[in-house]
């Protein structure tokens, strides 16, 4: 899709359409979780108040601002990925971000006694996490001719991001929720792009 669109449209327009496609493919589910998490993090509130806000189907000001800023950074970052790496990054991006979610589900406690995310928490054990990890490593290995060791470096970087985010959410919400999982996915996608640009820029300057 990326290659075909580049034949008829400027790269900036193609990148915008690719981001729209990523949102549509997931039904904006993870983006909604990110927005709810932003709303829950706003202000000085108790854990119970934060969780209640996140249950509200309405999106608040912090959620809207969060979505706008997230998509802005995602667009600018994707637009700065060299064209020769775009296809590989677009393949790797959803894989490593979903792995980050599986890791968060597996490694950190759930905040509520019930909820949609609880089903994922209860069904994610060491075998599931191991399969997700091996799959992600296999994809990085398959993309080695295009990304070299960068794919494995990105996995390490996203592991750090997911860990720090999960610890922060645990502090704010006394655990993670389904919305937290969505937020971790969205932030992981953005940071994958940012980390790639950093690695590529550093490597290019050293050569």
N, C-alpha and C positions, 0 to 999 in steps of 0.2 A: 504493500500500500504506500509506504513512504517513498519508494523508488518511483512508482507510477505518478504520484502527485507531484514529485519534483520535476517531472517532464513538462508540466503545464502550469505550475504555480511557483511563486517565489518561496524560498526556504522558510521565511518568517511565517507566511500564511500556512504552509504545510505543518509547521510545528504547532501552530494554534489548533489546526484541525486534528492533529494527533492527540493533543491534550483533551479536546472535546470527545474524541473517540474513547480514550481511556476512561473518562467519566461515565460515558453512556454504557460502555461494556459492563461496568460494575453497578450500574443503576444508581450511581452517586452514593452508594451505601457507605463506603469508607469515608467519603467526604462529609457525609451527614454526621458520622461518628466524630470526625475531627471538629466539626462546628459545635456539636453538643459538648465536647470536651473543653473547647475554648470558653463556652458559656459557663461551664461548671468551675473553671479555674478563676473566673473573674471575681474580684472583690475578696473581702475578708469574711469568710463564711465557715460554718461548721461542716463536717463531713456529710452529715445528714442533709443539710441545705444544698450542698453541691450535688449530691446524688439526686435530690428532688428536681433541681433545675435541669439536670441532664435527661430526666424522664420526660420533660415537657417537649411536646412535638413542635412547638414554635422555636424558631431560631432567633436568638437575641443579637444585640449589636456586636458583641465580642465574637460571636460565631460568624457573622457576616464578614467582619473585618478579617478574621482569621482565614476564611476561605479565599477572600480577595488576595491577601498577601501570599498565601500558599500557592495559588495558581499563578500569580505574578512571578514568584521565584522559580516555579517549575517551568514556566514558559521561557523566561530569560535563560535559565540554565540549559534547557533542551536546545534553545537557539544557538548556544555557544558550544555545543558538542560538535566536533568536526564531522562533516558529512560522511566521511568514510567509516566512522564508528557508530553512526546513528542507528543503523539496523541492529547491530549487536547489542547496543545499550537498550533498545526498545524490547528486545527479547529477554535480556537479563533483568531489567527493571522490575517487572511484576513478579519474577521468581524470587529475587532476594527480599523484596518487600513483604511478600506472603510468608517467606521463611521467618522474617522478623516477627510477624504476628504469631506464628506457631511457637516460636521460642518464648515470647511473652506469655502466651496462654499456658505453656508447659511449666515455665520457671517461676511464675508469680501468682500469688493467691487472688481469688476472685472477691470482689468487694461486697456483692449482694447475695442474699440467700436464694434469690431466684433471678430470672432474666434470660434473655436470648443467649448472651455470652456464656452463661453457666453450662449450657449443653456442650459447647466447644471445650470448656475447661474440663468437664467430666470425661470427655472422650479423648482427650489428648494426654497420652502417657509417653513413657520413654520410647516405645516402638514407633509411635507416630512422629515424634520429634526426630528420631534417628532417620526415618525414611525421608522426612522433609529436608534434613541436613544433607544427606547423601545425594538427594535429587538436586539440590542447589549446587553442591560441589561438582556434580556431574555436568550440569549446565555450564558452569564456569570452565570446566575442562574442555567441553565441546566448543566453547567460544574462544579457547586459548589462541587459535590462529589469528583471531581478530583483536582480542583484548590482552593477550599475553598474561602476565601475572596480575594485571589490574583487576581481573574478576575476583581473584582470591583476596586481594587487598580490600576490595569493596565489601566483601562478606565480613571481613574483620572489622571494618569501619562501621558497618550497619549493626553488627553485634554490639559494639560499644554504644551506638546511638540508642538502640532498642533497650539496652540495659539501663542506661541513664534515664531514659523516658519512663521506663517501668518503675524504677525506684522513686522518681518524682511523683508519678501518678499514685503510687502506693502511699506516699506521704500525704497527698492531697485528698485521696478518696478512700484511704484505708484498704487499698487493693485495686485491682483493675476491673473494668467493665467491658461490655461489648463495644461501647463508644471508644474506650481507651484503645482497644485493638484496632479500630478503624483509624484512630489518630496515629498510632504507631506505623500503620501501613503507609499513610499519606506522608508523614515526615520521612520515613525510610526511602520512599520514592524520590522525594526532593533531595535528600542528602546523598543518595546514590549518584544523582546527576552532579551535585556540587563536588562530591569527592572525586568523581571521574575527571572533572575539569581541573581540579587541583593537581591530581596525579599526572594528567596529560601535560599541563602547563609546566610543572616541575621537570618532568622527563624531557620535554621539548627544549627547555632552557639548558639542561645539562648536556644535551647532545651537541 
